[in-house]
Amino acid sequence: MRAPVNFDALAPTYDATRGADQWMLDRFLARLPLGRDTVVLEFGCGTGNQLAALQARCGCRGIGVDPSAGMQAVARTKGLDVRHGDHARIPLADGTVDFAFACDVVHHVADLDAMFAQLHRVLRSGSPFAIRTRSHPQLRAAFFNRWFPSLAQIDCARYPSLEALRDAASRHGFAADGDEVMSFMQLDIVDATLVTNIELKNWPHLRLLPEHEYEIGLAQLRAALGQRFDSPGAGQTLLWFKRGVKAAQ
Ligand SMILES: C[S@@+](CC[C@H](N)C(=O)[O-])C[C@H]1O[C@@H](n2cnc3c(N)ncnc32)[C@H](O)[C@@H]1O
């Protein structure tokens, strides 16, 4: 089940639910010589939290691409260079990008083959591409599942497996170049902001829950205000790829 999410509607409240992922940016900066002369593409940049923080940290030339006019508008308020595009069309010339990344995007992409083909086209030969996503075991261990047990199944149906991503990448000339796992949780405490975000269904997967389960889970969550929870096995995975040469068809 991959129900399309209306990101134009979510754009005004999006930054209340997510910010820059400093763990991921640390990984980028530890691995890559990013600086003033580097062109970095964030594919599916949304409101630009990741790209703005990366630019501030290393001075790279960031370009964001996103299909949602609402998300683009918020990103432009942060001074970012944002272009309209998606998996079928990245509006950049061939071989002009030094590093590309996609954070929390691939589960929204209807055609991974088209996405990898476009990224292969715009990246320079030998350049890295990083995907931050969640594996199915990580989805099954997620923080919210204790209150909303159907989410594990809903999210496993939405997210491509890591194997499916590696297979699609390999079909389009990308070599796997190591995975990194973020095993700590960015969310582990039930605070008032979290409860408000759940009440407003600011995370789109909450809108896919049966209403009865949502109401019961919300009541239990409110009762857990102030408590901290461990979620062993939850987290994120950063998949690294290197743009190589496509095999002859
Ligand atoms: C969960 S947000 C992530 C935004 C940003 N990368 C971040 O980390 O905050 C997903 C973004 O993917 C974009 N998106 C959805 N479908 C896409 C597609 N087919 N190609 C590129 N981006 C897409 C959405 O418009 C949205 O801005």
The ligand as a Tripos MOL2 file, in Angstrom:
@<TRIPOS>MOLECULE
LIG
   27    29     1     0     0
SMALL
NO_CHARGES

@<TRIPOS>ATOM
      1 C1          9.2390   12.9480    4.3830 C.3       1 LIG1
      2 S1          9.6320   14.2700    3.2790 S.3       1 LIG1
      3 C2         11.4030   14.3960    3.4720 C.3       1 LIG1
      4 C3         11.8920   15.7960    3.1690 C.3       1 LIG1
      5 C4         13.3870   16.0230    3.4780 C.3       1 LIG1
      6 N1         14.2310   15.1580    2.7080 N.3       1 LIG1
      7 C5         13.6930   15.8680    4.9440 C.2       1 LIG1
      8 O1         14.5580   15.0430    5.2940 O.co2     1 LIG1
      9 O2         13.0740   16.5610    5.7680 O.co2     1 LIG1
     10 C6          9.4900   13.4920    1.7040 C.3       1 LIG1
     11 C7          9.6700   14.4490    0.5380 C.3       1 LIG1
     12 O3          9.7520   13.6740   -0.6620 O.3       1 LIG1
     13 C8          9.1050   14.3910   -1.6870 C.3       1 LIG1
     14 N2          8.6770   13.4580   -2.7330 N.ar      1 LIG1
     15 C9          7.5340   12.7510   -2.8080 C.ar      1 LIG1
     16 N3          7.5150   12.0300   -3.9350 N.ar      1 LIG1
     17 C10         8.6840   12.2730   -4.5900 C.ar      1 LIG1
     18 C11         9.2280   11.8230   -5.8310 C.ar      1 LIG1
     19 N4          8.5720   10.9770   -6.5990 N.pl3     1 LIG1
     20 N5         10.4340   12.3040   -6.1930 N.ar      1 LIG1
     21 C12        11.1090   13.1650   -5.3860 C.ar      1 LIG1
     22 N6         10.6210   13.6260   -4.1970 N.ar      1 LIG1
     23 C13         9.4250   13.1820   -3.8070 C.ar      1 LIG1
     24 C14         7.9250   15.0510   -0.9780 C.3       1 LIG1
     25 O4          7.3980   16.1400   -1.7240 O.3       1 LIG1
     26 C15         8.5410   15.4470    0.3460 C.3       1 LIG1
     27 O5          9.0220   16.7530    0.3250 O.3       1 LIG1
@<TRIPOS>BOND
     1     1     2 1
     2     2     3 1
     3     2    10 1
     4     3     4 1
     5     4     5 1
     6     5     6 1
     7     5     7 1
     8     7     8 2
     9     7     9 1
    10    10    11 1
    11    11    12 1
    12    11    26 1
    13    12    13 1
    14    13    14 1
    15    13    24 1
    16    14    15 ar
    17    14    23 ar
    18    15    16 ar
    19    16    17 ar
    20    17    18 ar
    21    17    23 ar
    22    18    19 1
    23    18    20 ar
    24    20    21 ar
    25    21    22 ar
    26    22    23 ar
    27    24    25 1
    28    24    26 1
    29    26    27 1
@<TRIPOS>SUBSTRUCTURE
     1 LIG1         1 GROUP 0 **** ****
